[in-house]
């Protein structure tokens, strides 16, 4: 059984750990919020644009990454095109999302997800 002299240091360690986790969560939230604000200010391909429209407006992508999914109607084919500062995600042939290609994001090396 624990002796009383161990309880106070244990509680202090738990409090420090909880504080650290809260600080990291707040920093991550700030980074995500900043990234979303940056994306809103950028001229990124809009949801619903076709592949042809994206290529006409933004030019050839640096890379067309290998498609994912497509094994059923529940998992449609997702295509990813990488440009210098953003990545475009297509469901079949329509844009579903565009994201900045930033060091703060987890899309720094989309080719690794091949």
Secondary structure as GFF3:
##gff-version 3
##sequence-region A 1 114
A	DSSP	alpha_helix	4	41	.	.	.	ID=ss1
A	DSSP	alpha_helix	51	58	.	.	.	ID=ss2
A	DSSP	beta_strand	63	68	.	.	.	ID=ss3
A	DSSP	beta_strand	78	82	.	.	.	ID=ss4
A	DSSP	beta_strand	86	91	.	.	.	ID=ss5
A	DSSP	beta_strand	94	100	.	.	.	ID=ss6
A	DSSP	three_ten_helix	110	113	.	.	.	ID=ss7
###
